[in-house]
Amino acid sequence: MATSRSDPLRFYAVRLLVKDFDRSWRFYRDVLGLTPVKGHGQPPYGEFVSKGRVVVAVFDRKLMAQAVGLDPGRYPAGCVGKSALTFQVNDVDALAQRLRRRGVRLLQGPTDRPDWRLRTIHVRDPDGYLVEIYSDLRHG
């Protein structure tokens, strides 16, 4: 999934797709001692930083599955899975066009997600892992 040099993928975070948001939030905050920066324990999404950089995000698995049109189940190919890699680009629509030309099947997108303040696409890597690529949602 190469992008043009003018709009490289920038790794954002590993997103863990969790069954019990509150329990997972408390684990990363209270047990591991990570610093929360977004979500502050309010489902369905939150991020933790280390040294000023987002290192892990937790998101409700059922809501992620709903967002990308997959089943929230455990492991079959039609399920959302337990994690998602997230990348940021300047123009998710341009990347979506390039991926389609290369034969990549988009699961969803490009899709405006106002609650997330993002425009996203979702694909699977060759081993079936969910990959989200986004750009900031432009208001206009």
C-alpha positions in Angstrom: 0.0 0.0 0.0 2.6 2.5 -1.0 1.5 6.1 -1.0 3.0 9.0 -2.9 6.1 10.6 -1.3 4.1 13.8 -1.0 1.5 12.1 1.3 3.2 9.3 3.3 1.3 7.2 5.8 2.1 8.4 9.3 1.7 5.7 12.0 -0.7 6.9 14.6 -1.4 4.1 17.1 -2.4 0.5 17.7 -6.1 0.4 18.5 -7.2 -2.4 20.7 -10.8 -3.4 20.0 -12.1 -4.4 23.4 -15.1 -6.2 24.7 -15.2 -4.3 28.0 -14.2 -0.7 27.6 -14.2 0.3 31.3 -12.2 -2.7 32.3 -9.6 -2.1 29.6 -9.4 1.6 30.3 -8.7 1.0 34.0 -6.1 -1.6 33.1 -4.1 0.8 30.9 -4.6 3.8 33.2 -4.4 2.2 36.7 -2.4 -1.0 36.3 0.1 0.0 33.6 0.1 3.7 34.6 -0.3 5.2 31.1 -1.5 8.8 30.8 -4.9 9.2 29.2 -5.3 12.1 26.7 -8.5 11.5 24.8 -11.7 9.9 26.0 -10.8 10.1 29.7 -12.6 6.8 30.4 -15.8 7.6 28.6 -16.8 4.9 26.2 -16.4 4.0 23.4 -12.9 5.5 22.7 -9.8 6.6 24.5 -6.1 7.1 23.9 -3.0 6.9 26.1 0.3 8.6 25.7 3.9 7.9 26.7 6.5 10.7 26.3 3.9 12.9 24.6 3.0 10.4 21.9 -0.1 8.3 21.5 0.9 4.7 22.0 -2.3 2.8 22.4 -6.0 3.5 21.9 -8.9 1.4 23.1 -12.3 1.3 21.3 -15.4 -0.7 21.8 -15.2 -3.7 19.5 -19.0 -3.8 18.6 -18.9 -0.1 17.6 -15.8 -0.6 15.4 -17.5 -3.6 13.8 -20.6 -1.6 13.2 -18.6 1.3 11.7 -16.9 -0.9 9.1 -19.7 -3.3 8.4 -18.3 -6.4 10.0 -19.4 -8.8 12.7 -17.9 -8.2 16.2 -17.2 -11.9 16.7 -13.9 -13.5 17.7 -11.8 -14.7 14.8 -13.5 -15.5 11.5 -12.5 -13.5 8.4 -15.8 -11.6 8.5 -15.2 -10.3 12.0 -13.6 -7.1 13.0 -10.8 -8.7 15.1 -9.0 -7.6 18.2 -6.9 -4.7 16.9 -6.5 -2.2 14.2 -3.5 -0.4 12.9 -4.2 3.3 12.3 -2.4 5.6 9.9 -2.9 9.3 9.0 -2.6 10.8 5.5 -3.3 14.3 4.2 -5.9 13.1 1.6 -7.6 9.8 2.3 -9.7 10.2 -0.8 -6.7 10.3 -3.1 -5.2 7.3 -1.3 -8.5 5.4 -1.7 -8.3 5.9 -5.4 -4.7 4.7 -5.6 -5.5 1.6 -3.5 -8.5 0.8 -5.7 -6.4 1.1 -8.9 -4.0 -1.4 -7.3 -6.9 -3.9 -6.7 -7.2 -3.3 -3.0 -10.8 -3.9 -1.7 -12.0 -1.2 0.7 -14.2 -2.5 3.5 -15.6 1.0 4.1 -14.9 4.4 2.8 -14.1 7.0 2.2 -16.5 7.8 5.0 -17.1 10.9 7.0 -17.2 10.2 10.7 -18.3 13.4 12.3 -18.2 12.0 15.8 -14.6 11.0 15.3 -13.8 14.2 13.4 -12.2 12.0 10.7 -12.7 10.8 7.1 -11.7 7.2 7.0 -11.1 4.1 4.8 -10.7 0.6 6.1 -8.9 -2.3 4.5 -7.5 -5.7 5.5 -3.8 -6.5 5.3 -2.8 -9.9 3.7 -3.2 -11.7 7.1 -6.6 -10.2 7.7 -5.7 -7.4 10.2 -7.9 -4.3 10.1 -6.1 -1.2 8.9 -7.7 2.3 9.3 -6.3 5.2 7.3 -7.7 8.6 7.9 -7.4 12.3 7.4 -8.9 15.0 9.5 -12.5 15.7 8.5 -12.7 18.9 6.6 -15.6 21.2 7.3 -16.6 23.3 4.4 
